[in-house]
Amino acid sequence: MSVPEPSPDSSPDSPARASLKEFFSSKNLKQKGILWKAGAGLCLVALIMFCVGWYWSLEPKKFDVIEVATEAANIKNPKELPLGYTYSSALIEIAETLLHKPGGFLSNDVFLPGVLLDNIPNWEYGALIALRDATTALRNHISRSQTQSREDPDLARAEPFFYFDHKSWQLPSSESEYEEGMEALVRYRERLLKREASFYARADNLRQYLEVLEKRLGDLSNRLSASTGEVPKSVEARRPGLAKTPWMLIDDVFFEARGYTWAAMHILKAIEFDFRDILGNKTALVSLQQVILELEDGLAPYLSPVILNGSGFGLFANYSLTLANYIARANAATIDLRSLLQQG
């Protein structure tokens, strides 16, 4: 008697065969292929965004203020430049860098990848503060012979534009306002070349700017020093202004200080050239060069991709404390310089 063969449906592995058949069906494979392609596309877009964001986050390089001024004036001998031309050229170049560096002005970005970037917008804000301080000093003091003198019309137009909200992306945008301010500075610089504008390189005018610089550097040094891992309560009691910087704001303060340091260093180099006579007469040139040197040292490249926040004497370095040290020394040299200029 013959035994009937089991039908395929009654086989114990028939469900597995059915699932495999379904898995390898052309429709299923096509759907999975689309998912794989979509995932790979998203990864590629994310990689591109990361690379673009990294490139945009690179800090701008230093520039030669005298070279920029001579090129703008089309003059080979720097000694032929009128007083104030180098100073105003430095301000224009700082504004130009803020607006036209890789990625442009990022503080007001609302699209990817700029909206995700954090470091360079704080750097921009620090440089913008330095630009505002120097433009205000130029309008209110350096371009006027005395307190009752008429202010320069181009500087009176330029200064308010730089005080526009740096996070505005709607009309008017921050970039359009800063462009207007830069164009007014260019007109003032052109009038300097024609001897139609004034620039008074006097000790009292320079002291007015150094007083503001001194306060800015002192504030940055204080905020950077508050980024240590732990601030003892005894220290907080003795120094009420030393409130610990929140963990999420450590890199914000660091890059704001780097931006201000970068811009202030170029402004001081322009001052070194345009105020060379008064600085030499009062033997204050060495003090100014000391300020510039400390700020330049504070702009040294850093190796870690993350701004570390170790304690002052802990296992890990504290980048904020290192920068605070350079800024504090620059602040002390600024105080000495202002004292020398005040002496007869």
C-alpha positions as CSV (number, residue, x, y, z in Angstrom):
1,M,0.0,0.0,0.0
2,S,1.5,3.3,-1.1
3,V,1.7,6.3,1.3
4,P,0.5,9.6,-0.3
5,E,3.1,12.3,-0.5
6,P,2.3,15.4,1.7
7,S,1.0,18.3,-0.2
8,P,3.1,21.5,-0.3
9,D,0.5,23.3,1.8
10,S,0.8,20.7,4.6
11,S,4.6,20.9,4.8
12,P,5.9,22.3,8.1
13,D,8.1,24.9,6.5
14,S,5.6,26.2,4.1
15,P,5.0,29.5,6.1
16,A,8.8,30.2,6.0
17,R,8.9,29.6,2.3
18,A,5.9,31.9,1.9
19,S,7.6,34.7,3.9
20,L,10.8,34.3,1.9
21,K,8.9,34.4,-1.3
22,E,7.2,37.6,-0.1
23,F,10.5,39.2,1.1
24,F,12.1,38.5,-2.3
25,S,9.2,39.7,-4.3
26,S,10.0,42.4,-6.7
27,K,7.6,44.9,-5.2
28,N,9.1,44.5,-1.7
29,L,12.6,44.8,-2.9
30,K,11.7,47.9,-4.8
31,Q,10.2,49.5,-1.7
32,K,13.3,48.6,0.4
33,G,15.5,50.0,-2.4
34,I,13.7,53.3,-2.2
35,L,14.1,53.4,1.6
36,W,17.9,52.7,1.2
37,K,18.3,55.4,-1.4
38,A,16.3,57.9,0.8
39,G,18.5,57.0,3.8
40,A,21.7,57.4,1.8
41,G,20.5,60.7,0.4
42,L,19.7,62.0,3.9
43,C,23.1,60.9,5.1
44,L,24.8,62.6,2.1
45,V,22.8,65.9,2.7
46,A,23.8,65.7,6.4
47,L,27.4,65.2,5.5
48,I,27.4,68.1,3.1
49,M,25.7,70.4,5.7
50,F,28.3,69.4,8.3
51,C,31.2,70.2,5.9
52,V,29.6,73.5,4.9
53,G,28.9,74.4,8.5
54,W,32.5,73.5,9.5
55,Y,33.9,75.7,6.7
56,W,31.6,78.6,7.6
57,S,32.7,78.3,11.2
58,L,36.3,79.0,10.5
59,E,37.5,82.3,12.1
60,P,38.6,84.9,9.5
61,K,42.4,85.4,9.2
62,K,44.2,88.5,10.2
63,F,44.9,91.2,7.6
64,D,47.6,93.9,7.3
65,V,45.9,97.3,8.0
66,I,48.6,99.3,6.2
67,E,48.5,97.1,3.2
68,V,44.7,97.4,3.0
69,A,44.9,101.2,3.3
70,T,47.6,101.6,0.6
71,E,45.7,99.3,-1.8
72,A,42.5,101.3,-1.3
73,A,44.3,104.6,-1.8
74,N,46.4,103.2,-4.7
75,I,49.5,104.6,-3.0
76,K,52.8,102.6,-2.7
77,N,54.4,104.7,0.1
78,P,52.3,104.4,3.4
79,K,53.8,107.7,4.6
80,E,51.8,109.5,1.9
81,L,48.5,108.3,3.4
82,P,46.5,111.1,5.1
83,L,45.9,110.7,8.9
84,G,42.9,108.6,9.6
85,Y,42.9,106.7,6.3
86,T,44.4,103.6,7.9
87,Y,42.0,103.8,10.8
88,S,38.9,104.1,8.6
89,S,40.2,101.4,6.2
90,A,40.6,99.0,9.1
91,L,36.9,99.7,10.1
92,I,35.8,99.1,6.6
93,E,37.8,95.9,6.3
94,I,36.3,94.6,9.5
95,A,32.8,95.4,8.3
96,E,33.6,93.8,4.9
97,T,34.9,90.7,6.7
98,L,31.7,90.4,8.8
99,L,29.4,90.6,5.7
100,H,31.4,88.8,3.1
101,K,33.4,86.0,4.8
102,P,32.5,82.4,3.9
103,G,28.7,82.0,4.6
104,G,28.3,85.8,4.9
105,F,26.8,87.3,8.1
106,L,25.4,84.3,10.0
107,S,23.9,85.8,13.2
108,N,20.5,86.3,11.6
109,D,20.4,83.1,9.5
110,V,17.1,81.2,9.6
111,F,18.0,78.4,7.1
112,L,20.3,75.4,7.3
113,P,23.1,75.1,8.1
114,G,23.6,78.6,9.4
115,V,20.7,78.4,11.9
116,L,22.4,75.5,13.6
117,L,25.8,77.2,13.9
118,D,26.6,78.7,17.3
119,N,30.3,79.7,17.5
120,I,30.7,82.0,14.5
121,P,27.6,84.1,15.3
122,N,29.0,84.9,18.7
123,W,32.4,85.7,17.1
124,E,30.5,88.1,14.8
125,Y,28.8,89.8,17.7
126,G,32.1,90.4,19.5
127,A,33.7,91.9,16.3
128,L,30.6,94.0,15.7
129,I,30.8,95.4,19.3
130,A,34.5,96.4,18.6
131,L,33.4,98.0,15.3
132,R,30.7,100.0,17.0
133,D,33.1,101.2,19.7
134,A,35.7,102.4,17.2
135,T,33.1,104.0,14.9
136,T,31.5,105.9,17.8
137,A,34.9,107.1,18.9
138,L,35.6,108.3,15.4
139,R,32.3,110.2,15.1
140,N,32.2,111.8,18.6
141,H,35.9,112.5,19.3
142,I,38.6,111.7,16.7
143,S,37.0,113.5,13.8
144,R,36.2,116.7,15.8
145,S,38.6,119.4,16.8
146,Q,36.7,120.4,20.0
147,T,33.4,119.7,21.8
148,Q,31.5,122.3,19.9
149,S,32.7,121.3,16.5
150,R,30.3,120.1,13.8
151,E,30.2,116.4,13.4
152,D,31.1,114.8,10.1
153,P,28.0,114.1,8.1
154,D,29.2,110.7,6.7
155,L,30.2,109.5,10.2
156,A,26.9,110.7,11.6
157,R,25.2,108.5,9.0
158,A,27.5,105.5,9.4
159,E,27.4,105.0,13.2
160,P,23.6,104.4,13.6
161,F,23.6,101.7,10.9
162,F,26.1,99.6,12.9
163,Y,23.9,99.7,15.9
164,F,21.1,98.0,14.1
165,D,19.8,94.6,15.5
166,H,22.3,92.0,14.5
167,K,19.6,89.2,14.5
168,S,17.2,90.9,12.1
169,W,16.6,88.8,8.9
170,Q,13.4,90.6,7.8
171,L,13.3,93.8,5.9
172,P,15.5,95.7,6.7
173,S,18.0,92.9,7.3
174,S,21.1,93.4,9.3
175,E,23.3,93.0,6.3
176,S,21.6,95.8,4.3
177,E,21.9,98.2,7.3
178,Y,25.6,97.4,7.8
179,E,26.3,97.8,4.1
180,E,24.8,101.3,4.4
181,G,27.1,102.0,7.3
182,M,30.1,100.7,5.4
183,E,29.3,102.8,2.4
184,A,29.2,105.9,4.6
185,L,32.6,105.1,6.0
186,V,33.9,104.6,2.4
187,R,32.7,108.1,1.6
188,Y,34.4,109.5,4.7
189,R,37.6,107.8,3.7
190,E,37.5,109.2,0.2
191,R,37.0,112.7,1.6
192,L,40.1,112.1,3.8
193,L,42.1,111.3,0.7
194,K,40.9,114.6,-0.9
195,R,41.7,116.5,2.4
196,E,38.0,117.3,2.7
197,A,37.4,115.5,6.0
198,S,39.1,115.8,9.4
199,F,41.0,113.3,11.6
200,Y,42.6,114.7,14.8
201,A,45.3,112.3,16.1
202,R,45.4,113.8,19.6
203,A,46.1,112.2,22.9
204,D,42.8,113.2,24.4
205,N,40.9,111.7,21.5
206,L,42.8,108.5,21.8
207,R,42.2,108.3,25.6
208,Q,38.4,108.5,24.9
209,Y,38.6,105.3,22.9
210,L,41.0,103.5,25.2
211,E,38.7,104.1,28.1
212,V,35.9,102.2,26.3
213,L,38.4,99.5,25.3
214,E,39.6,99.1,28.8
215,K,36.1,98.5,30.1
216,R,35.3,96.0,27.3
217,L,38.4,94.0,28.0
218,G,37.8,94.0,31.7
219,D,34.2,92.7,31.2
220,L,35.4,90.0,28.8
221,S,38.2,88.9,31.2
222,N,35.7,88.7,34.1
223,R,33.2,86.6,32.1
224,L,35.9,84.3,30.8
225,S,37.3,83.8,34.3
226,A,33.8,82.7,35.5
227,S,33.9,79.6,33.2
228,T,36.0,77.4,35.5
229,G,34.6,74.1,36.5
230,E,33.7,75.2,40.0
231,V,33.7,78.6,41.6
232,P,34.1,78.3,45.4
233,K,31.5,80.0,47.5
234,S,34.2,82.0,49.3
235,V,35.4,83.4,46.0
236,E,31.8,84.3,45.0
237,A,31.4,86.1,48.3
238,R,34.6,88.2,47.8
239,R,33.8,88.8,44.1
240,P,30.1,89.4,43.6
241,G,30.5,90.0,39.9
242,L,32.1,86.6,39.3
243,A,28.9,84.5,38.7
244,K,29.7,81.2,37.2
245,T,29.1,81.0,33.5
246,P,26.3,78.5,32.6
247,W,27.6,75.3,30.9
248,M,25.7,76.1,27.7
249,L,27.1,79.6,27.4
250,I,30.8,78.8,27.9
251,D,31.6,78.6,24.2
252,D,29.4,81.7,23.5
253,V,31.5,83.9,25.8
254,F,34.7,82.4,24.4
255,F,33.9,83.1,20.8
256,E,32.5,86.6,21.5
257,A,35.8,87.4,23.2
258,R,37.7,86.0,20.2
259,G,35.7,88.2,17.8
260,Y,36.2,91.3,19.9
261,T,39.9,90.6,20.3
262,W,40.3,90.1,16.5
263,A,38.7,93.4,15.6
264,A,40.3,95.4,18.4
265,M,43.7,94.1,17.5
266,H,43.3,95.5,13.9
267,I,41.9,98.8,15.2
268,L,44.9,99.2,17.5
269,K,47.3,98.5,14.7
270,A,45.7,101.2,12.7
271,I,46.0,103.5,15.7
272,E,49.6,102.7,16.0
273,F,50.1,104.0,12.5
274,D,47.8,107.1,12.5
275,F,48.7,108.2,16.0
276,R,52.5,107.5,15.6
277,D,53.5,111.1,16.3
278,I,51.7,111.5,19.6
279,L,52.6,108.0,20.8
280,G,56.3,108.6,20.1
281,N,56.3,111.9,21.9
282,K,54.8,110.4,25.0
283,T,56.9,107.2,24.9
284,A,53.6,105.3,24.8
285,L,54.3,103.3,21.7
286,V,55.8,100.4,23.7
287,S,52.6,100.2,25.8
288,L,50.4,100.1,22.7
289,Q,52.5,97.4,21.1
290,Q,52.2,95.4,24.3
291,V,48.4,95.6,24.1
292,I,48.5,94.4,20.4
293,L,50.9,91.6,21.3
294,E,48.7,90.3,24.0
295,L,45.6,90.3,21.8
296,E,47.5,88.6,19.0
297,D,48.7,85.9,21.4
298,G,45.1,85.4,22.5
299,L,44.1,84.6,18.9
300,A,46.4,81.6,18.7
301,P,44.8,78.5,17.1
302,Y,43.2,76.0,19.4
303,L,43.3,72.2,18.9
304,S,40.2,70.9,20.6
305,P,36.9,70.9,18.5
306,V,35.1,71.5,21.8
307,I,35.9,74.5,24.2
308,L,37.0,72.6,27.3
309,N,35.9,73.7,30.7
310,G,38.3,72.1,33.2
311,S,39.0,73.8,36.5
312,G,41.9,76.1,36.9
313,F,44.2,73.4,38.2
314,G,42.3,70.4,37.0
315,L,43.1,67.5,34.6
316,F,41.7,69.2,31.5
317,A,42.7,72.6,30.1
318,N,40.4,75.6,30.3
319,Y,40.5,77.6,27.1
320,S,38.4,80.4,28.6
321,L,40.9,80.9,31.4
322,T,43.8,81.0,28.9
323,L,42.1,83.6,26.8
324,A,41.1,85.6,29.9
325,N,44.8,85.7,30.9
326,Y,45.8,87.4,27.6
327,I,42.9,89.8,27.7
328,A,43.6,90.7,31.3
329,R,47.2,91.5,30.5
330,A,46.1,93.5,27.5
331,N,43.7,95.4,29.8
332,A,46.5,96.2,32.2
333,A,48.7,97.5,29.3
334,T,45.7,99.6,28.1
335,I,45.5,101.2,31.6
336,D,49.2,102.0,31.5
337,L,48.9,103.5,28.0
338,R,45.9,105.7,29.0
339,S,47.9,106.9,32.0
340,L,50.9,107.8,29.9
341,L,48.7,109.7,27.4
342,Q,47.1,111.6,30.3
343,Q,50.4,112.9,31.6
344,G,51.7,116.1,30.1
